[in-house]
Amino acid sequence: MIVWEFRARRGREREFEKVYGTEGDWARYFKPAKGYRGTQLFRDRHVKRRYLTLDFWVSRAAFEWFRRRHLEEYKALDLRCESLSEREGKLGTFLRPGRDRGLLKSRRRQGLRHAT
């Protein structure tokens, strides 16, 4: 699961929610990808215009493979959506305990501690 944090631009919240939501532009872009399992959007109850997106993939490798194969489309969509947020940042890549052990073992062999 890849988690992103956003601060939507004032007055663009509805458009932001439409584009980044479960059936939004990003979800439609990822949908044909083998290994993509869905996107969820959350709005912060206490901080106005703060959102999190959770993109679910069977593995980090599945996301990276899709992104590399469709990099130009990814960049174009990212550029088109840039005006909807003031700030955007990747919080991290998270694994369920007991899952993706092969990914973790592979990264440990490479001397890497986290699957980010």
C-alpha positions as CSV (number, residue, x, y, z in Angstrom):
1,M,0.0,0.0,0.0
2,I,1.3,3.4,-1.0
3,V,0.2,6.4,1.1
4,W,0.2,9.9,-0.1
5,E,-0.7,13.1,1.8
6,F,-2.2,16.2,0.1
7,R,-3.3,19.7,0.9
8,A,-6.1,20.5,-1.6
9,R,-6.2,24.1,-2.9
10,R,-8.9,26.2,-1.3
11,G,-12.1,26.1,-3.4
12,R,-10.9,23.0,-5.4
13,E,-11.8,20.4,-2.8
14,R,-14.7,18.8,-4.7
15,E,-12.6,18.6,-7.9
16,F,-9.7,17.1,-5.9
17,E,-12.0,14.5,-4.3
18,K,-13.4,13.5,-7.7
19,V,-9.9,13.1,-9.3
20,Y,-8.3,11.3,-6.4
21,G,-11.3,9.3,-5.2
22,T,-12.1,5.6,-5.6
23,E,-13.5,6.1,-9.1
24,G,-11.3,9.1,-10.0
25,D,-8.8,9.8,-12.7
26,W,-5.9,8.1,-10.8
27,A,-7.9,5.0,-10.0
28,R,-9.0,4.7,-13.7
29,Y,-5.4,5.1,-14.8
30,F,-4.2,2.3,-12.5
31,K,-7.2,0.0,-13.0
32,P,-5.9,-1.9,-16.0
33,A,-2.7,-2.7,-14.2
34,K,-2.1,-6.2,-13.1
35,G,-1.6,-6.1,-9.4
36,Y,-3.6,-3.0,-8.7
37,R,-6.2,-3.5,-6.0
38,G,-7.8,-0.1,-5.6
39,T,-7.5,3.4,-4.2
40,Q,-9.2,5.0,-1.1
41,L,-9.3,8.7,-0.3
42,F,-9.6,10.0,3.2
43,R,-10.3,13.6,4.4
44,D,-8.9,14.8,7.7
45,R,-11.6,15.6,10.2
46,H,-9.6,18.3,12.0
47,V,-7.2,19.8,9.4
48,K,-9.1,21.5,6.5
49,R,-8.2,20.4,3.0
50,R,-5.8,17.6,4.2
51,Y,-6.3,14.3,2.5
52,L,-4.6,10.9,2.4
53,T,-4.8,8.5,-0.6
54,L,-4.1,4.8,-0.1
55,D,-3.2,2.9,-3.3
56,F,-3.4,-0.8,-2.9
57,W,-1.1,-3.1,-4.9
58,V,-0.2,-6.8,-4.6
59,S,3.4,-5.7,-4.3
60,R,5.7,-2.7,-4.7
61,A,7.2,-4.4,-7.7
62,A,3.8,-4.5,-9.4
63,F,3.4,-0.7,-9.0
64,E,7.0,0.0,-10.1
65,W,6.6,-2.2,-13.2
66,F,3.3,-0.4,-14.2
67,R,4.7,3.0,-13.6
68,R,7.9,2.3,-15.6
69,R,5.8,0.9,-18.5
70,H,3.4,3.9,-18.5
71,L,5.8,6.7,-17.3
72,E,4.8,9.3,-19.9
73,E,1.1,8.9,-19.0
74,Y,1.9,9.0,-15.3
75,K,3.8,12.2,-15.7
76,A,1.1,13.8,-17.8
77,L,-1.7,12.9,-15.3
78,D,0.5,14.1,-12.4
79,L,1.1,17.4,-14.2
80,R,-2.7,17.8,-15.0
81,C,-3.6,17.3,-11.3
82,E,-0.9,19.5,-10.0
83,S,-3.2,22.5,-9.8
84,L,-5.6,20.8,-7.4
85,S,-3.2,20.7,-4.5
86,E,-0.9,23.1,-2.6
87,R,1.2,20.3,-1.2
88,E,1.8,16.6,-1.9
89,G,4.1,14.1,-0.4
90,K,4.6,10.4,-0.2
91,L,4.3,9.2,3.4
92,G,5.5,5.7,2.6
93,T,5.0,2.2,1.3
94,F,3.4,-0.1,3.9
95,L,3.2,-3.9,4.0
96,R,0.8,-6.1,6.0
97,P,2.8,-8.1,8.6
98,G,3.3,-11.6,7.3
99,R,2.8,-10.6,3.7
100,D,5.3,-9.8,0.9
101,R,8.0,-11.7,2.7
102,G,9.8,-12.3,-0.6
103,L,10.0,-8.5,-1.2
104,L,11.4,-8.0,2.3
105,K,13.9,-10.8,2.0
106,S,15.0,-9.5,-1.4
107,R,15.5,-5.9,0.0
108,R,17.4,-7.2,3.0
109,R,19.8,-9.1,0.7
110,Q,20.4,-5.8,-1.1
111,G,21.1,-4.1,2.2
112,L,17.9,-2.1,2.3
113,R,15.8,-1.9,5.4
114,H,12.5,-0.6,4.2
115,A,10.3,-1.2,1.2
116,T,9.7,2.4,0.3
